[in-house]
Structure formats: structure tokens, C-alpha cells
Amino acid sequence: MLRLSVLDQSPIPSGATSVDALHATLDLAEAADRLGFHRYWLAEHHSFQALAGTAPEILISQVAARTTRIRVGAGGVMLPHYSALKVAESFRMLQALFGDRIDLGIGRAPGSDQLTAAALRSGGAPATAAQFPEQVAELLGFLHGALPADHPFSRIRVMPEAPVAPDVWLLGSSGDGAAYAAYFGLPYSYAHFISPRGGPQQIGAYKERFQAGPSRSAPEASMCVSAICADSDAEAQRLAASVRLWRLRLERGDPGPIPSVEEAESHQYTPAEEARMMDLATRFTVGAPEHVAERLSQLAHTHGVSEVLVVTICHDFAARIRSYELIADVFRLGASADDAQPAASVPTC
């Protein structure tokens, strides 16, 4: 059975504020819990005028407090910005408060521009790519009380103590992320919405090279897909115009808020922009419920995953909620565990 989950970047539509976006995140999380989605991940971005989620660990606490069933976590914490000990303490705290519902997704991308990345490290340089494996090893050592005896921090007790550690995932859109996940025996989540090409090869290599770790004896992979679902294909394509224009602007250095559909429809695209928009369309799954269900199922099958996280950005929050409602309905997420299955005819794994 294909699991469906949510990644929320807390987008800020034009005409709205960061506060509005954060309250929308909480409302969407409550809806996802009610609709039957498996997990709800909060993203980390800094100095983006369009994305309000700078502190996933704080949003996780609010989302977990307002929900009862759904798993809640970071998708993810950008580990090079922080000390492994502080991340371990924060997520041990969340685990102690909310039990075995907490996920810790970690990544090595900056989630910001380089100036902001330097500021996050108190004006210093972020950890290098070569240091990332050491940070992961240290984080896992802190979480599981398994630092080597000769490690300089081996005597530190990570508080609060809990019977189990948060579930750690490694996130990525490149072969490096898949390789690290395999080496450390961690589940891997592939960011298709960032890099839509090469996923099957990366996930396949991850599975082949996987070494059992403290939380997994066998590989486990998911993928995150950008999708917009509406009652008709035409309406879904209309809604998608705003996020496509936003992505186009973002690529040329304009990190402004999500434009409205009307703004996107009135934009005068140059031939070069039109060509780029056609390429950007490959990043999105857009359409009526049956079309979206078929496409998500196809992607899950070709990538060899049993879970798809859906990230949906619309200017209109009601349309965003409606998109998740339609996906939940077509995949029968509210059905019992015994008979829930995608409505699409394509195999899911």
C-alpha cells in the first residue's frame, strides 16, 4: 500500500504575512491528521520572502500538540548550521513530550544564501561537505548513547532521556545523500521536487549499498513530489501558474512571495521564459484526482518507494487544502488499513 504524507514549506502568498503562513501551516496540519496522511514534515528555509518556516523544531511542537495520530517531523534540519548536540537535545525533548511520533530528517543543503548560512554559524563558515558525515555520526551517537569511548564528548548525557530515539531520516537530491543514508543505515527521502531526474538510480544505489544501522535492518525510501490537485485538469493547471512563475523568479534571484494566479496569467513571458516554464513543468504533478493518483503511483513504482510526501504550494489557501482533500479521497486515506489503496491502476511499488 502506498503511504501518502505532507511536506510543508510554510509558503507566504502575496498579500499575506509570515504570521498568516504559519497559522496556515497549523490549519493544514490539523487537516492532514484528519484526512489520514501518514506524516507531516516541516521544512527549514532562511531569508526567503516566500517561505516562513525557519525553525522546524518549534513548528513540530505546535503541530504535534494540535494533532493526535499523524507522525510529525523535520523535512529537514540543515545539520551543517548547528551543533549535533543541540539538534539531539531538541529532538529528544520533542520525543519526550510527544512520544513515538517524531521524525528527524537531516540534510546538508544550506536552505539559504551563503551570507545567511554564515550568519547562522555566528558569522563563521558553515560546516563543509567533507565534515557532514562526521556530524551525522556524532548526531547518531548522541541520540543513541553510542559515541565511542575515546570520543571527546562521550561522557555527555543527552537530556531528556527517553526509551527510544527519534526516527532519523537522511534527505537528499543527489547521489551523496543516498550514499550517506546507505552508509549510516538510515532511511532515505529523495527530493524529486528539487531534482526530478536521476531518482531511480540514486534510490537503487542506496538500497544496494545499505548497511544495517541502529534503527533499520533493511533499507527504506520515500520521495517528495510537488503536486497540485483540483476538481479538473484545467483548474489544477490554472492554480499551478502561480507557483511556476514563483519558481521562475526564484531562479533569477527574486525570492518574493507566491504570486497570485491573476498575476501569473497576466505576466508577459519572453520566449526564453516560456521555454524554461516548459522545463519547470516536469517538477510538478498537476491535474484532477485520477490523473494525480496515477502519476504519483507511477513515480512511486519507478523509484521503488512505498511512501510519497506531497508538497503543494498555491496562492489561495482554500485551494491548497482542497488539493490535499482530493488526494486523500482518491487514495482512500480515510479507509481502514486493511482495504485502503490508491484508486489508480498503476502498481505502487
N, C-alpha and C positions, 0 to 999 in steps of 0.2 A: 504494500500500500504506500502510495506517495504521500509524504508529510508536507504540509504547507505551513510556512512561517512568515514572519514580517521583519523587515529591516526598516527602521525609521531614522531618517536623517534630519528630522525636525525642520522641514523647509519653510521659508518665510516668503509668502506671496507678496507681490507689490500691493501697497495699501495696508499691509498688516505690520505688526511689530514682532520682535523676538518673543515677547511675553505671549502674544497670541499664538505663535508657533509652538511654544512649549505646552500651553494648555491644550492645543490641538493634539499634541503627542499623547497626553494623558487620556483624552477622549478616545483617540484611536486605539490605544492600548486596551481600554475597557471594552471597546467593540470587538477587538481581536480575541480577547478572552471569551467573550460571549459567543462569538461565531465559531469557535473551535480550532483556531490556529494553534500550532504546536508550541512555538516560541516567539518571543518578541525581543529583538535586538535593537539597541540604541547605538548610533554611530558617533564618532568623535571627529569634529572639524573645528578649526580655529581661524579667526579673522576672515570668515566668509560672510558676506552680507546676506546670503540666501539661506544659510544653514545655522540654526540656533543651538545645535547640540554640542556644546563644548565640554561637558562633564558627564559622560555616560554613567559613571558610578552614582551620581546624585539622582539622575533621572531613573536609574534602575530602582533605587529605593522608593521613589514615588510610584512608579509603575507597579512594582511588586506589592506595595501597600494597597493599591486600588484594584488588584486582580486576585483571583483565587486559585486558578488552575494552570494557566499558561506559564511556561518557562520564561525567564527574563534574564537578559544579559547584555554584555557589551559586544558590539559588532563593528569596531572593537576598540580596545585601549591601544593607543600607539606607543608601544613599550619604549622606544628609544628616548621619549621625552621624560621618562620617570625612573625612579629607583625601583628595582624589583621588590624590595621590602615593602615600600609604600603601597604598591599595587596588591601585593599579597595580603597586607593588613586590611585594605579597603574591601577586598572581596571575601576575606574570611569574616569580616564584620557583616557583610550582606548575607552570607551563608548562615551565620549565627542567627540573624534576625528573621530570615525568610525560609530557612530550611533548604531542602534539596531541589530548589527551583532555579538556582543561579548559575549562569554561564559566564565564563571569562574568555571572550575572543580577543586575541592579541595580534597585532600587525606591526610592520616596521615602516610603513609609509608615513610621511610627516603629517598628512591631513591638514596641511597649511603651506604657506610660502616659507622660504628659508629664513627670512627675518623673524617671523613669528616662531618658527622652530627654535631658533637661537634664544629668543626671549623666554620660551618655556623651560629652557635649561639655564635660567638665571643669567642670560647674556652669553653663555658659553655655547660651544658647538654641540649639537645632538650626537648621540652615540653613532658610530659608524656602522655600515652594513656588516663589517667584519666582527663587530662587538655584539651583534644581535644574538647569535647562538649562545654566547656566554650569559647574556641577560635572560634568555629563555631558561637555560639550565639553572640559573640562580633562582628565578621565579618558581620553577617547579620544586626546587629544593626547599625553598621557604614554605610553599603550600603543603608539601607532603612530609615536612620534617626530615628531609633526606639529604641535606648538604653533607659532603664528605667531611670526615673528622678533621682533616687538615685545612679545610676552608676557613678563611679569616672570620666569617660570620657564623660558623657552625654552632656557637653557643647561644645564638639569639633564638628566643621563643616567639613565634609569631602568634599574636593575640588578636581576637579571642580564639581560644582553642575550640575545635569542633570535631565531631567524629569523622566527617568526610570533608574533602576539599571541594571548592567549586569546580565545575566541569570546564576544563581548559580546551579551547579550540585555537588552531592557528589559521589565520586568514591570509589570503594572497590572491594575486592576479598574475603571478609569474612562476617560473619553474623553481625559483629559490624558495618561495613559500611552501610549495609542495614537498621539496626536499627536506626542509626543516621539520615539517609535520611528520614525515616518514621517519626521520632520524630519532625524534623525541617520542615517537609512539602516540602522537596526538591526532584527534580528528581534524579534518581539513575542510575549510569552506572556501570555495572558489568564487571570485568576484567577476562573474560574467558581465555584470552591468558596467564594469570598468574596462574589461578586456574580453570582448566576445569571441576571440579567436584563440585556439590552442588549448582550450579547457580539457577536452577528452584526453589529449596526450599528457597533460600535467597530472590529471587525476589518475590516469593509468599508471604513470611512473610512481606516483605516491603509493598506490596500492602494491605495486611490485616491490618497492623498497621498504615498506613499512616494517618497523621493529616494535615489538610489544613494549608498551610503556606502563606507568603506574595506574592509568585509568582505562587503557584499551589493550586487549589482547589481539584485536583484529582491526583493520582499517575501517574508518567511517568517513564518508564525504558528503558534503552538501554543496549547493551553489546558490548564488544570489542573482536574481534576474529582475531587470526593470520592466514593469508591466503596467498597463492601464486597461481596464475593462469597463465597458459601458453596455447599455442595452442594445446598441447596434454598432457595427463596424464603423459607420460614418461618424457617429458621436464620439467613439473612442479616438478616432484619428483627429477629430476636431480638438478634443481635450489635450492630445499629445503635442499639438502645435506649440503650446507654451513652453513645455519642458525641453523640446528640441531647440527652440530659439534660445532658451537659457543656456543649454549646453554649448551652442554655437558661440554665444557671447563669452562664456566662461573660457573657452579655448583661446579667445583673442584678448584675454586679460580683463574682462569686465565681470566681476563677481557679484553683480547686483541681484536683487530679489527675483523671484519667479515671475515672469511677465504674464499678463492676462491672455486669455485666448484671443480676445479682440485685438490686443496689441500685436500678437503673433500673426494674426490674419492680415493686419494692415501693414506689416513690415515689408519693405521693398527689398527682396532678396536679389543679390547680384548673381550672375551665373556661377561664380566660384562658391558662393554661399549655398546655392541650390544643390550643387554637386556634393558639398560637404553634408548637407542635410540628408541626402540620399544615403550617404555612408553612415551617418549617425543613426538612421532608422534601424540598422542591424542590431543596435544595442537594446532596442525596445521590443516588447511583445505587446501588441495593441490590437484590440478588437472586441467583438461580442463574446459572451461567456464560452460558447462552444469552441470558438477559434482560439481563445486564450488557453482553455483547458488542453486542447490538442497540442498547442505549441509548447506549453510548459511540460507536458508529458513527453513530448519528443525530445526536448532538451535534457530532461532527467534521464531518459533512456540512452541518448548518445553520449552523455557524460558519465553514465554509470553511477548515479546518485539516487538516494531514496528520499531526499528532502530538498525542497526548493524554498528559499526565502524570497519574498516578493517585496521590492521597493517601489512605491508608487508616489510620484510627485505630480500633483495637479494644482493649478492656481486656486480652484474652488474646493474648499474642504469637504463640502457635501458630496461632490463628485468623487473625491478620494475615498471617503467612507463607502460610497456606493460601489466603487470598484472592488474593494475587499469583500463587500457583501455578496456581490455577484460571483466572485471567485470561490468564496466559501460555499455558496449554494451549488455551483456546478460541480464542485468536488465533494459535495455532500459531507462537509466537515462536521455538521451537526448530527450526522447519523452515528449509530453505535460503532464501536471499534470493530465489531465483527463483520459489519456489512458496508462500511464506508469505503468508497472507491471513486476514482475520477470518472466523470461522465465520458471523457474522451476514449476513443477506441485504441489509442496508441499505448503500447506497454510502457510501464513507468520505470522499469529498471532491467 
